[in-house]
Amino acid sequence: MGPFEYLWLTVFVIFVLVALVRKYPDELGTTTIIFTILFLITFFLIPKLPGLVNDVYRRIFHTTMPERQMQHLMASLMSLIFIGAIFASYAGRTFAFPGKPAPGWRGTFYSLLVGMMNGYLISGSLWYFQDYYKYPITDFGLLYLPLTPLGEKMAAFLPPYVVPPVFWAVLVAIMLLFRVRK
């Protein structure tokens, strides 16, 4: 497999293309869901879940979970929860913003911008779960470390590294205010 940033770029481009098809009012609803799940994961799950899992594991097996096993479990759980929330936000009846997209190039431009933001948030958060838990995917031969110099620089700008957990809640509140405004 090639450098990790190629995988990131591929996922990013897919979500930009989806946004261009769906248009920005629908995509802004997905953005709100992304902000919400990132708040829940970074504020509650990442700090609290490992301790809870270790307590349950200790009660069952009378020992603590090995660190690498915990990294695999946490990266997988966080990714699955995040992907599940993203899937739900795109499936069926979605949480869309009211109104019609702006006509012509402006609507396309806005959709492109929102798609780029969603692509960055989705692909960047999935990369973050791997980076934060020391790339457990490498144990399966799906990624080879070290990252390229570009990948190392990009990893420093993944969404949960850049935005503090409480700020995700502020972004959700702002998006909900825009959603309900008349």
VMD Tcl script that builds the backbone (N, CA, C; Angstrom):
set m [mol new atoms 546]
animate dup $m
set s [atomselect $m all]
$s set {name element resname resid chain x y z} {
  {N N MET 1 A 0.846 -1.175 0.000}
  {CA C MET 1 A 0.000 0.000 0.000}
  {C C MET 1 A 0.891 1.238 0.000}
  {N N GLY 2 A 0.394 2.293 -0.587}
  {CA C GLY 2 A 1.161 3.527 -0.672}
  {C C GLY 2 A 1.111 4.320 0.614}
  {N N PRO 3 A 1.612 5.532 0.564}
  {CA C PRO 3 A 1.606 6.392 1.750}
  {C C PRO 3 A 0.192 6.625 2.275}
  {N N PHE 4 A 0.100 6.790 3.584}
  {CA C PHE 4 A -1.185 6.951 4.257}
  {C C PHE 4 A -1.932 8.182 3.763}
  {N N GLU 5 A -1.188 9.221 3.379}
  {CA C GLU 5 A -1.871 10.431 2.916}
  {C C GLU 5 A -2.617 10.209 1.606}
  {N N TYR 6 A -2.246 9.193 0.812}
  {CA C TYR 6 A -2.994 8.874 -0.405}
  {C C TYR 6 A -4.380 8.343 -0.050}
  {N N LEU 7 A -4.428 7.494 0.973}
  {CA C LEU 7 A -5.711 6.989 1.446}
  {C C LEU 7 A -6.556 8.148 1.971}
  {N N TRP 8 A -5.946 9.039 2.743}
  {CA C TRP 8 A -6.643 10.215 3.254}
  {C C TRP 8 A -7.193 11.046 2.102}
  {N N LEU 9 A -6.377 11.292 1.092}
  {CA C LEU 9 A -6.786 12.109 -0.047}
  {C C LEU 9 A -7.938 11.453 -0.813}
  {N N THR 10 A -7.901 10.136 -0.949}
  {CA C THR 10 A -8.962 9.422 -1.650}
  {C C THR 10 A -10.298 9.581 -0.930}
  {N N VAL 11 A -10.300 9.384 0.377}
  {CA C VAL 11 A -11.529 9.545 1.159}
  {C C VAL 11 A -12.003 10.996 1.087}
  {N N PHE 12 A -11.076 11.927 1.195}
  {CA C PHE 12 A -11.388 13.351 1.095}
  {C C PHE 12 A -12.096 13.665 -0.220}
  {N N VAL 13 A -11.540 13.200 -1.336}
  {CA C VAL 13 A -12.107 13.485 -2.658}
  {C C VAL 13 A -13.493 12.859 -2.802}
  {N N ILE 14 A -13.685 11.662 -2.265}
  {CA C ILE 14 A -14.992 11.012 -2.345}
  {C C ILE 14 A -16.060 11.884 -1.676}
  {N N PHE 15 A -15.750 12.422 -0.507}
  {CA C PHE 15 A -16.743 13.235 0.186}
  {C C PHE 15 A -16.934 14.594 -0.455}
  {N N VAL 16 A -15.939 15.119 -1.125}
  {CA C VAL 16 A -16.119 16.357 -1.892}
  {C C VAL 16 A -17.077 16.096 -3.053}
  {N N LEU 17 A -16.895 14.968 -3.738}
  {CA C LEU 17 A -17.785 14.636 -4.853}
  {C C LEU 17 A -19.217 14.397 -4.369}
  {N N VAL 18 A -19.369 13.739 -3.241}
  {CA C VAL 18 A -20.707 13.525 -2.666}
  {C C VAL 18 A -21.368 14.865 -2.376}
  {N N ALA 19 A -20.618 15.804 -1.834}
  {CA C ALA 19 A -21.168 17.129 -1.514}
  {C C ALA 19 A -21.609 17.866 -2.778}
  {N N LEU 20 A -20.850 17.725 -3.832}
  {CA C LEU 20 A -21.231 18.387 -5.079}
  {C C LEU 20 A -22.546 17.834 -5.620}
  {N N VAL 21 A -22.787 16.559 -5.390}
  {CA C VAL 21 A -24.033 15.943 -5.848}
  {C C VAL 21 A -25.196 16.304 -4.921}
  {N N ARG 22 A -24.974 16.273 -3.616}
  {CA C ARG 22 A -26.050 16.504 -2.645}
  {C C ARG 22 A -26.390 17.976 -2.457}
  {N N LYS 23 A -25.477 18.860 -2.682}
  {CA C LYS 23 A -25.617 20.317 -2.491}
  {C C LYS 23 A -25.462 20.681 -1.021}
  {N N TYR 24 A -25.039 21.901 -0.792}
  {CA C TYR 24 A -24.621 22.325 0.545}
  {C C TYR 24 A -25.711 22.355 1.617}
  {N N PRO 25 A -27.007 22.600 1.335}
  {CA C PRO 25 A -27.966 22.547 2.450}
  {C C PRO 25 A -28.017 21.162 3.123}
  {N N ASP 26 A -27.970 20.112 2.322}
  {CA C ASP 26 A -27.951 18.758 2.874}
  {C C ASP 26 A -26.622 18.477 3.571}
  {N N GLU 27 A -25.538 18.943 2.988}
  {CA C GLU 27 A -24.207 18.691 3.555}
  {C C GLU 27 A -24.004 19.408 4.885}
  {N N LEU 28 A -24.608 20.568 5.060}
  {CA C LEU 28 A -24.480 21.279 6.331}
  {C C LEU 28 A -25.135 20.501 7.471}
  {N N GLY 29 A -26.193 19.756 7.165}
  {CA C GLY 29 A -26.783 18.871 8.163}
  {C C GLY 29 A -25.804 17.785 8.577}
  {N N THR 30 A -25.088 17.231 7.616}
  {CA C THR 30 A -24.067 16.232 7.917}
  {C C THR 30 A -22.926 16.855 8.714}
  {N N THR 31 A -22.567 18.080 8.385}
  {CA C THR 31 A -21.524 18.775 9.137}
  {C C THR 31 A -21.904 18.890 10.609}
  {N N THR 32 A -23.164 19.195 10.871}
  {CA C THR 32 A -23.640 19.301 12.250}
  {C C THR 32 A -23.500 17.964 12.973}
  {N N ILE 33 A -23.838 16.878 12.298}
  {CA C ILE 33 A -23.704 15.543 12.892}
  {C C ILE 33 A -22.230 15.222 13.130}
  {N N ILE 34 A -21.364 15.593 12.214}
  {CA C ILE 34 A -19.924 15.353 12.381}
  {C C ILE 34 A -19.416 16.102 13.613}
  {N N PHE 35 A -19.799 17.371 13.753}
  {CA C PHE 35 A -19.395 18.136 14.934}
  {C C PHE 35 A -19.880 17.447 16.215}
  {N N THR 36 A -21.113 16.964 16.192}
  {CA C THR 36 A -21.693 16.318 17.374}
  {C C THR 36 A -20.935 15.055 17.736}
  {N N ILE 37 A -20.690 14.195 16.775}
  {CA C ILE 37 A -20.017 12.924 17.088}
  {C C ILE 37 A -18.564 13.173 17.485}
  {N N LEU 38 A -17.918 14.170 16.883}
  {CA C LEU 38 A -16.552 14.488 17.300}
  {C C LEU 38 A -16.511 15.006 18.732}
  {N N PHE 39 A -17.516 15.793 19.117}
  {CA C PHE 39 A -17.591 16.227 20.512}
  {C C PHE 39 A -17.756 15.027 21.437}
  {N N LEU 40 A -18.685 14.146 21.121}
  {CA C LEU 40 A -18.937 12.984 21.984}
  {C C LEU 40 A -17.706 12.081 22.086}
  {N N ILE 41 A -17.043 11.871 20.976}
  {CA C ILE 41 A -15.863 10.994 20.985}
  {C C ILE 41 A -14.704 11.639 21.730}
  {N N THR 42 A -14.393 12.887 21.399}
  {CA C THR 42 A -13.198 13.503 21.996}
  {C C THR 42 A -13.413 13.950 23.437}
  {N N PHE 43 A -14.642 14.290 23.799}
  {CA C PHE 43 A -14.890 14.769 25.164}
  {C C PHE 43 A -15.224 13.639 26.132}
  {N N PHE 44 A -15.935 12.620 25.657}
  {CA C PHE 44 A -16.370 11.550 26.549}
  {C C PHE 44 A -15.651 10.224 26.312}
  {N N LEU 45 A -15.697 9.723 25.071}
  {CA C LEU 45 A -15.227 8.360 24.828}
  {C C LEU 45 A -13.715 8.192 24.956}
  {N N ILE 46 A -12.940 9.031 24.300}
  {CA C ILE 46 A -11.480 8.859 24.347}
  {C C ILE 46 A -10.948 8.957 25.776}
  {N N PRO 47 A -11.400 9.907 26.598}
  {CA C PRO 47 A -10.865 9.956 27.965}
  {C C PRO 47 A -11.408 8.860 28.890}
  {N N LYS 48 A -12.668 8.443 28.704}
  {CA C LYS 48 A -13.305 7.565 29.690}
  {C C LYS 48 A -13.371 6.090 29.299}
  {N N LEU 49 A -13.538 5.791 28.016}
  {CA C LEU 49 A -13.778 4.413 27.591}
  {C C LEU 49 A -12.628 3.451 27.883}
  {N N PRO 50 A -11.362 3.834 27.684}
  {CA C PRO 50 A -10.288 2.872 27.982}
  {C C PRO 50 A -10.300 2.389 29.438}
  {N N GLY 51 A -10.552 3.273 30.377}
  {CA C GLY 51 A -10.606 2.868 31.782}
  {C C GLY 51 A -11.751 1.914 32.046}
  {N N LEU 52 A -12.900 2.196 31.449}
  {CA C LEU 52 A -14.059 1.328 31.607}
  {C C LEU 52 A -13.795 -0.056 31.008}
  {N N VAL 53 A -13.235 -0.082 29.817}
  {CA C VAL 53 A -12.918 -1.359 29.158}
  {C C VAL 53 A -11.893 -2.133 29.975}
  {N N ASN 54 A -10.888 -1.441 30.493}
  {CA C ASN 54 A -9.860 -2.114 31.297}
  {C C ASN 54 A -10.458 -2.693 32.584}
  {N N ASP 55 A -11.400 -1.992 33.196}
  {CA C ASP 55 A -12.056 -2.512 34.405}
  {C C ASP 55 A -12.828 -3.787 34.100}
  {N N VAL 56 A -13.591 -3.783 33.017}
  {CA C VAL 56 A -14.349 -4.976 32.629}
  {C C VAL 56 A -13.392 -6.124 32.295}
  {N N TYR 57 A -12.346 -5.834 31.545}
  {CA C TYR 57 A -11.363 -6.855 31.175}
  {C C TYR 57 A -10.693 -7.438 32.426}
  {N N ARG 58 A -10.352 -6.578 33.358}
  {CA C ARG 58 A -9.701 -7.016 34.596}
  {C C ARG 58 A -10.624 -7.925 35.406}
  {N N ARG 59 A -11.909 -7.618 35.446}
  {CA C ARG 59 A -12.860 -8.453 36.182}
  {C C ARG 59 A -13.030 -9.822 35.543}
  {N N ILE 60 A -12.986 -9.851 34.222}
  {CA C ILE 60 A -13.174 -11.127 33.521}
  {C C ILE 60 A -11.894 -11.959 33.527}
  {N N PHE 61 A -10.751 -11.349 33.211}
  {CA C PHE 61 A -9.508 -12.090 33.014}
  {C C PHE 61 A -8.505 -11.939 34.160}
  {N N HIS 62 A -8.826 -11.137 35.152}
  {CA C HIS 62 A -7.968 -10.925 36.332}
  {C C HIS 62 A -6.585 -10.381 35.982}
  {N N THR 63 A -6.528 -9.607 34.935}
  {CA C THR 63 A -5.309 -8.919 34.525}
  {C C THR 63 A -5.705 -7.725 33.661}
  {N N THR 64 A -4.794 -6.800 33.477}
  {CA C THR 64 A -5.106 -5.663 32.612}
  {C C THR 64 A -4.914 -6.046 31.149}
  {N N MET 65 A -5.626 -5.350 30.304}
  {CA C MET 65 A -5.531 -5.612 28.871}
  {C C MET 65 A -4.163 -5.149 28.372}
  {N N PRO 66 A -3.490 -5.958 27.557}
  {CA C PRO 66 A -2.212 -5.513 26.976}
  {C C PRO 66 A -2.396 -4.208 26.193}
  {N N GLU 67 A -1.384 -3.347 26.241}
  {CA C GLU 67 A -1.496 -2.017 25.645}
  {C C GLU 67 A -1.830 -2.059 24.158}
  {N N ARG 68 A -1.156 -2.924 23.407}
  {CA C ARG 68 A -1.405 -2.970 21.962}
  {C C ARG 68 A -2.814 -3.475 21.668}
  {N N GLN 69 A -3.294 -4.406 22.460}
  {CA C GLN 69 A -4.659 -4.888 22.291}
  {C C GLN 69 A -5.655 -3.756 22.568}
  {N N MET 70 A -5.380 -2.954 23.587}
  {CA C MET 70 A -6.230 -1.803 23.900}
  {C C MET 70 A -6.206 -0.796 22.753}
  {N N GLN 71 A -5.044 -0.571 22.155}
  {CA C GLN 71 A -4.945 0.352 21.032}
  {C C GLN 71 A -5.768 -0.138 19.842}
  {N N HIS 72 A -5.686 -1.437 19.565}
  {CA C HIS 72 A -6.504 -2.012 18.480}
  {C C HIS 72 A -7.988 -1.829 18.763}
  {N N LEU 73 A -8.396 -2.152 19.975}
  {CA C LEU 73 A -9.798 -2.061 20.343}
  {C C LEU 73 A -10.297 -0.628 20.269}
  {N N MET 74 A -9.548 0.308 20.850}
  {CA C MET 74 A -9.997 1.702 20.881}
  {C C MET 74 A -10.028 2.317 19.479}
  {N N ALA 75 A -9.011 2.078 18.668}
  {CA C ALA 75 A -9.007 2.623 17.297}
  {C C ALA 75 A -10.179 2.056 16.502}
  {N N SER 76 A -10.449 0.769 16.686}
  {CA C SER 76 A -11.566 0.138 15.969}
  {C C SER 76 A -12.904 0.676 16.459}
  {N N LEU 77 A -13.082 0.748 17.769}
  {CA C LEU 77 A -14.348 1.251 18.320}
  {C C LEU 77 A -14.611 2.692 17.901}
  {N N MET 78 A -13.612 3.547 18.041}
  {CA C MET 78 A -13.801 4.957 17.681}
  {C C MET 78 A -14.120 5.095 16.193}
  {N N SER 79 A -13.425 4.340 15.368}
  {CA C SER 79 A -13.669 4.395 13.921}
  {C C SER 79 A -15.071 3.892 13.586}
  {N N LEU 80 A -15.486 2.786 14.195}
  {CA C LEU 80 A -16.809 2.228 13.909}
  {C C LEU 80 A -17.929 3.149 14.386}
  {N N ILE 81 A -17.772 3.720 15.558}
  {CA C ILE 81 A -18.773 4.668 16.059}
  {C C ILE 81 A -18.858 5.870 15.127}
  {N N PHE 82 A -17.711 6.394 14.743}
  {CA C PHE 82 A -17.672 7.556 13.857}
  {C C PHE 82 A -18.282 7.225 12.492}
  {N N ILE 83 A -17.885 6.105 11.907}
  {CA C ILE 83 A -18.413 5.703 10.598}
  {C C ILE 83 A -19.915 5.458 10.684}
  {N N GLY 84 A -20.371 4.841 11.776}
  {CA C GLY 84 A -21.800 4.612 11.958}
  {C C GLY 84 A -22.586 5.910 11.990}
  {N N ALA 85 A -22.066 6.901 12.692}
  {CA C ALA 85 A -22.739 8.205 12.759}
  {C C ALA 85 A -22.743 8.884 11.391}
  {N N ILE 86 A -21.637 8.790 10.675}
  {CA C ILE 86 A -21.557 9.392 9.332}
  {C C ILE 86 A -22.529 8.700 8.393}
  {N N PHE 87 A -22.556 7.375 8.446}
  {CA C PHE 87 A -23.475 6.618 7.597}
  {C C PHE 87 A -24.921 7.026 7.891}
  {N N ALA 88 A -25.260 7.113 9.170}
  {CA C ALA 88 A -26.622 7.495 9.553}
  {C C ALA 88 A -26.956 8.905 9.072}
  {N N SER 89 A -25.973 9.800 9.078}
  {CA C SER 89 A -26.245 11.171 8.645}
  {C C SER 89 A -26.457 11.272 7.136}
  {N N TYR 90 A -25.952 10.305 6.384}
  {CA C TYR 90 A -26.151 10.304 4.937}
  {C C TYR 90 A -27.336 9.439 4.503}
  {N N ALA 91 A -27.779 8.521 5.347}
  {CA C ALA 91 A -28.809 7.554 4.958}
  {C C ALA 91 A -30.203 8.087 5.248}
  {N N GLY 92 A -31.139 7.687 4.426}
  {CA C GLY 92 A -32.537 7.997 4.684}
  {C C GLY 92 A -32.835 9.482 4.742}
  {N N ARG 93 A -33.733 9.828 5.644}
  {CA C ARG 93 A -34.117 11.221 5.821}
  {C C ARG 93 A -33.007 11.919 6.593}
  {N N THR 94 A -32.445 12.939 6.020}
  {CA C THR 94 A -31.265 13.563 6.616}
  {C C THR 94 A -31.610 14.870 7.310}
  {N N PHE 95 A -30.711 15.296 8.148}
  {CA C PHE 95 A -30.825 16.557 8.880}
  {C C PHE 95 A -30.310 17.666 7.963}
  {N N ALA 96 A -31.190 18.178 7.116}
  {CA C ALA 96 A -30.782 19.183 6.127}
  {C C ALA 96 A -31.141 20.586 6.596}
  {N N PHE 97 A -30.435 21.553 6.084}
  {CA C PHE 97 A -30.737 22.951 6.355}
  {C C PHE 97 A -31.816 23.397 5.380}
  {N N PRO 98 A -32.725 24.282 5.823}
  {CA C PRO 98 A -33.820 24.697 4.938}
  {C C PRO 98 A -33.321 25.588 3.803}
  {N N GLY 99 A -34.146 25.701 2.797}
  {CA C GLY 99 A -33.822 26.574 1.670}
  {C C GLY 99 A -33.300 25.810 0.482}
  {N N LYS 100 A -33.149 26.557 -0.584}
  {CA C LYS 100 A -32.632 25.977 -1.828}
  {C C LYS 100 A -31.210 26.453 -2.037}
  {N N PRO 101 A -30.392 25.633 -2.685}
  {CA C PRO 101 A -29.018 26.060 -2.968}
  {C C PRO 101 A -29.004 27.297 -3.872}
  {N N ALA 102 A -27.998 28.105 -3.693}
  {CA C ALA 102 A -27.829 29.275 -4.558}
  {C C ALA 102 A -27.686 28.807 -6.000}
  {N N PRO 103 A -28.212 29.557 -6.941}
  {CA C PRO 103 A -28.129 29.135 -8.341}
  {C C PRO 103 A -26.723 29.328 -8.921}
  {N N GLY 104 A -26.454 28.542 -9.939}
  {CA C GLY 104 A -25.225 28.709 -10.713}
  {C C GLY 104 A -23.949 28.365 -9.978}
  {N N TRP 105 A -22.921 29.102 -10.311}
  {CA C TRP 105 A -21.579 28.798 -9.796}
  {C C TRP 105 A -21.482 29.007 -8.290}
  {N N ARG 106 A -22.275 29.926 -7.730}
  {CA C ARG 106 A -22.212 30.163 -6.281}
  {C C ARG 106 A -22.632 28.925 -5.496}
  {N N GLY 107 A -23.716 28.290 -5.919}
  {CA C GLY 107 A -24.175 27.078 -5.251}
  {C C GLY 107 A -23.142 25.968 -5.352}
  {N N THR 108 A -22.537 25.834 -6.526}
  {CA C THR 108 A -21.492 24.829 -6.706}
  {C C THR 108 A -20.281 25.143 -5.832}
  {N N PHE 109 A -19.919 26.409 -5.770}
  {CA C PHE 109 A -18.780 26.822 -4.952}
  {C C PHE 109 A -19.038 26.547 -3.468}
  {N N TYR 110 A -20.238 26.894 -2.985}
  {CA C TYR 110 A -20.575 26.632 -1.584}
  {C C TYR 110 A -20.577 25.131 -1.296}
  {N N SER 111 A -21.115 24.353 -2.214}
  {CA C SER 111 A -21.129 22.894 -2.042}
  {C C SER 111 A -19.703 22.349 -2.006}
  {N N LEU 112 A -18.848 22.903 -2.850}
  {CA C LEU 112 A -17.448 22.489 -2.860}
  {C C LEU 112 A -16.777 22.803 -1.528}
  {N N LEU 113 A -17.009 23.998 -0.999}
  {CA C LEU 113 A -16.405 24.376 0.288}
  {C C LEU 113 A -16.893 23.488 1.429}
  {N N VAL 114 A -18.195 23.256 1.489}
  {CA C VAL 114 A -18.742 22.412 2.557}
  {C C VAL 114 A -18.254 20.975 2.373}
  {N N GLY 115 A -18.181 20.517 1.138}
  {CA C GLY 115 A -17.666 19.172 0.864}
  {C C GLY 115 A -16.211 19.025 1.276}
  {N N MET 116 A -15.417 20.061 1.032}
  {CA C MET 116 A -14.014 20.011 1.448}
  {C C MET 116 A -13.906 19.970 2.967}
  {N N MET 117 A -14.755 20.735 3.642}
  {CA C MET 117 A -14.732 20.707 5.107}
  {C C MET 117 A -15.162 19.333 5.621}
  {N N ASN 118 A -16.250 18.780 5.085}
  {CA C ASN 118 A -16.694 17.463 5.521}
  {C C ASN 118 A -15.664 16.392 5.187}
  {N N GLY 119 A -15.077 16.479 4.012}
  {CA C GLY 119 A -14.040 15.516 3.644}
  {C C GLY 119 A -12.858 15.571 4.586}
  {N N TYR 120 A -12.442 16.780 4.937}
  {CA C TYR 120 A -11.341 16.955 5.890}
  {C C TYR 120 A -11.720 16.391 7.253}
  {N N LEU 121 A -12.930 16.697 7.718}
  {CA C LEU 121 A -13.359 16.221 9.033}
  {C C LEU 121 A -13.471 14.698 9.080}
  {N N ILE 122 A -14.029 14.106 8.040}
  {CA C ILE 122 A -14.227 12.651 8.033}
  {C C ILE 122 A -12.907 11.919 7.859}
  {N N SER 123 A -12.187 12.225 6.797}
  {CA C SER 123 A -10.932 11.504 6.559}
  {C C SER 123 A -9.902 11.839 7.626}
  {N N GLY 124 A -9.869 13.093 8.060}
  {CA C GLY 124 A -8.923 13.494 9.093}
  {C C GLY 124 A -9.209 12.851 10.433}
  {N N SER 125 A -10.474 12.678 10.770}
  {CA C SER 125 A -10.815 12.040 12.047}
  {C C SER 125 A -10.477 10.551 12.014}
  {N N LEU 126 A -10.748 9.896 10.895}
  {CA C LEU 126 A -10.386 8.476 10.793}
  {C C LEU 126 A -8.865 8.298 10.879}
  {N N TRP 127 A -8.122 9.192 10.267}
  {CA C TRP 127 A -6.668 9.150 10.367}
  {C C TRP 127 A -6.240 9.418 11.810}
  {N N TYR 128 A -6.919 10.358 12.465}
  {CA C TYR 128 A -6.604 10.688 13.855}
  {C C TYR 128 A -6.727 9.464 14.763}
  {N N PHE 129 A -7.771 8.663 14.580}
  {CA C PHE 129 A -7.930 7.479 15.423}
  {C C PHE 129 A -6.744 6.528 15.256}
  {N N GLN 130 A -6.230 6.428 14.054}
  {CA C GLN 130 A -5.042 5.592 13.838}
  {C C GLN 130 A -3.815 6.239 14.477}
  {N N ASP 131 A -3.640 7.517 14.268}
  {CA C ASP 131 A -2.472 8.211 14.798}
  {C C ASP 131 A -2.480 8.224 16.325}
  {N N TYR 132 A -3.609 8.537 16.917}
  {CA C TYR 132 A -3.714 8.641 18.369}
  {C C TYR 132 A -3.405 7.310 19.053}
  {N N TYR 133 A -3.821 6.225 18.419}
  {CA C TYR 133 A -3.591 4.890 18.997}
  {C C TYR 133 A -2.400 4.176 18.360}
  {N N LYS 134 A -1.463 4.932 17.828}
  {CA C LYS 134 A -0.177 4.443 17.317}
  {C C LYS 134 A -0.309 3.448 16.151}
  {N N TYR 135 A -1.215 3.746 15.243}
  {CA C TYR 135 A -1.374 3.026 13.983}
  {C C TYR 135 A -1.487 1.514 14.153}
  {N N PRO 136 A -2.523 1.026 14.823}
  {CA C PRO 136 A -2.679 -0.428 14.953}
  {C C PRO 136 A -2.927 -1.127 13.614}
  {N N ILE 137 A -3.345 -0.367 12.614}
  {CA C ILE 137 A -3.582 -0.947 11.295}
  {C C ILE 137 A -2.292 -1.525 10.691}
  {N N THR 138 A -1.144 -1.054 11.161}
  {CA C THR 138 A 0.128 -1.567 10.632}
  {C C THR 138 A 0.328 -3.039 10.982}
  {N N ASP 139 A -0.287 -3.502 12.053}
  {CA C ASP 139 A -0.149 -4.906 12.447}
  {C C ASP 139 A -0.790 -5.857 11.450}
  {N N PHE 140 A -1.656 -5.342 10.597}
  {CA C PHE 140 A -2.312 -6.159 9.578}
  {C C PHE 140 A -1.666 -6.009 8.206}
  {N N GLY 141 A -0.602 -5.224 8.123}
  {CA C GLY 141 A 0.093 -5.029 6.855}
  {C C GLY 141 A -0.640 -4.101 5.895}
  {N N LEU 142 A -1.609 -3.343 6.398}
  {CA C LEU 142 A -2.369 -2.442 5.537}
  {C C LEU 142 A -1.745 -1.063 5.430}
  {N N LEU 143 A -0.750 -0.811 6.247}
  {CA C LEU 143 A -0.039 0.460 6.242}
  {C C LEU 143 A 1.369 0.196 6.706}
  {N N TYR 144 A 2.279 0.874 6.094}
  {CA C TYR 144 A 3.671 0.710 6.490}
  {C C TYR 144 A 4.189 2.023 7.038}
  {N N LEU 145 A 4.800 1.939 8.191}
  {CA C LEU 145 A 5.397 3.110 8.807}
  {C C LEU 145 A 6.884 3.111 8.537}
  {N N PRO 146 A 7.568 4.187 8.617}
  {CA C PRO 146 A 7.112 5.490 9.065}
  {C C PRO 146 A 6.319 6.208 7.975}
  {N N LEU 147 A 5.573 7.202 8.398}
  {CA C LEU 147 A 4.870 8.053 7.452}
  {C C LEU 147 A 5.892 8.843 6.649}
  {N N THR 148 A 5.479 9.279 5.490}
  {CA C THR 148 A 6.348 10.144 4.694}
  {C C THR 148 A 6.485 11.491 5.411}
  {N N PRO 149 A 7.480 12.288 5.066}
  {CA C PRO 149 A 7.587 13.619 5.691}
  {C C PRO 149 A 6.316 14.454 5.519}
  {N N LEU 150 A 5.681 14.364 4.354}
  {CA C LEU 150 A 4.425 15.074 4.138}
  {C C LEU 150 A 3.341 14.528 5.069}
  {N N GLY 151 A 3.281 13.212 5.213}
  {CA C GLY 151 A 2.301 12.590 6.095}
  {C C GLY 151 A 2.497 13.010 7.541}
  {N N GLU 152 A 3.739 13.112 7.967}
  {CA C GLU 152 A 4.025 13.562 9.338}
  {C C GLU 152 A 3.530 14.991 9.557}
  {N N LYS 153 A 3.749 15.846 8.558}
  {CA C LYS 153 A 3.286 17.239 8.682}
  {C C LYS 153 A 1.764 17.306 8.673}
  {N N MET 154 A 1.134 16.520 7.811}
  {CA C MET 154 A -0.327 16.514 7.725}
  {C C MET 154 A -0.961 15.992 9.015}
  {N N ALA 155 A -0.332 14.991 9.632}
  {CA C ALA 155 A -0.895 14.378 10.846}
  {C C ALA 155 A -1.009 15.383 11.990}
  {N N ALA 156 A -0.195 16.391 11.985}
  {CA C ALA 156 A -0.268 17.409 13.041}
  {C C ALA 156 A -1.513 18.289 12.907}
  {N N PHE 157 A -2.172 18.256 11.746}
  {CA C PHE 157 A -3.330 19.115 11.495}
  {C C PHE 157 A -4.633 18.340 11.374}
  {N N LEU 158 A -4.696 17.146 11.960}
  {CA C LEU 158 A -5.932 16.374 11.941}
  {C C LEU 158 A -6.959 17.052 12.850}
  {N N PRO 159 A -8.240 16.996 12.490}
  {CA C PRO 159 A -9.259 17.788 13.206}
  {C C PRO 159 A -9.224 17.701 14.732}
  {N N PRO 160 A -9.191 16.517 15.351}
  {CA C PRO 160 A -9.182 16.505 16.819}
  {C C PRO 160 A -7.903 17.059 17.453}
  {N N TYR 161 A -6.809 17.126 16.697}
  {CA C TYR 161 A -5.603 17.764 17.221}
  {C C TYR 161 A -5.716 19.285 17.155}
  {N N VAL 162 A -6.435 19.783 16.170}
  {CA C VAL 162 A -6.520 21.221 15.929}
  {C C VAL 162 A -7.625 21.883 16.759}
  {N N VAL 163 A -8.734 21.169 16.933}
  {CA C VAL 163 A -9.901 21.745 17.607}
  {C C VAL 163 A -10.064 21.095 18.977}
  {N N PRO 164 A -10.078 21.886 20.052}
  {CA C PRO 164 A -10.282 21.321 21.393}
  {C C PRO 164 A -11.683 20.706 21.508}
  {N N PRO 165 A -11.844 19.663 22.330}
  {CA C PRO 165 A -13.131 18.960 22.420}
  {C C PRO 165 A -14.334 19.856 22.720}
  {N N VAL 166 A -14.214 20.804 23.623}
  {CA C VAL 166 A -15.364 21.639 23.978}
  {C C VAL 166 A -15.785 22.520 22.802}
  {N N PHE 167 A -14.839 22.893 21.955}
  {CA C PHE 167 A -15.167 23.744 20.817}
  {C C PHE 167 A -16.085 23.035 19.828}
  {N N TRP 168 A -16.019 21.685 19.757}
  {CA C TRP 168 A -16.947 20.944 18.889}
  {C C TRP 168 A -18.378 21.215 19.346}
  {N N ALA 169 A -18.604 21.256 20.672}
  {CA C ALA 169 A -19.948 21.542 21.201}
  {C C ALA 169 A -20.386 22.955 20.817}
  {N N VAL 170 A -19.478 23.906 20.856}
  {CA C VAL 170 A -19.790 25.281 20.452}
  {C C VAL 170 A -20.188 25.305 18.974}
  {N N LEU 171 A -19.462 24.554 18.154}
  {CA C LEU 171 A -19.790 24.493 16.721}
  {C C LEU 171 A -21.171 23.869 16.502}
  {N N VAL 172 A -21.505 22.848 17.275}
  {CA C VAL 172 A -22.837 22.238 17.169}
  {C C VAL 172 A -23.899 23.279 17.502}
  {N N ALA 173 A -23.705 24.028 18.585}
  {CA C ALA 173 A -24.673 25.052 18.978}
  {C C ALA 173 A -24.838 26.099 17.887}
  {N N ILE 174 A -23.738 26.529 17.300}
  {CA C ILE 174 A -23.802 27.523 16.224}
  {C C ILE 174 A -24.564 26.970 15.022}
  {N N MET 175 A -24.279 25.730 14.654}
  {CA C MET 175 A -24.961 25.117 13.518}
  {C C MET 175 A -26.459 24.977 13.786}
  {N N LEU 176 A -26.818 24.609 15.016}
  {CA C LEU 176 A -28.245 24.482 15.347}
  {C C LEU 176 A -28.939 25.841 15.315}
  {N N LEU 177 A -28.243 26.891 15.729}
  {CA C LEU 177 A -28.825 28.227 15.634}
  {C C LEU 177 A -29.079 28.615 14.186}
  {N N PHE 178 A -28.130 28.303 13.309}
  {CA C PHE 178 A -28.329 28.574 11.885}
  {C C PHE 178 A -29.463 27.720 11.319}
  {N N ARG 179 A -29.593 26.527 11.803}
  {CA C ARG 179 A -30.615 25.597 11.316}
  {C C ARG 179 A -32.019 26.080 11.660}
  {N N VAL 180 A -32.218 26.659 12.841}
  {CA C VAL 180 A -33.563 27.031 13.278}
  {C C VAL 180 A -33.892 28.500 13.043}
  {N N ARG 181 A -32.954 29.289 12.565}
  {CA C ARG 181 A -33.212 30.709 12.355}
  {C C ARG 181 A -34.289 30.901 11.288}
  {N N LYS 182 A -34.994 31.978 11.411}
  {CA C LYS 182 A -36.075 32.273 10.443}
  {C C LYS 182 A -35.647 33.383 9.525}
}
mol reanalyze $m
mol bondsrecalc $m
mol representation Tube
mol addrep $m
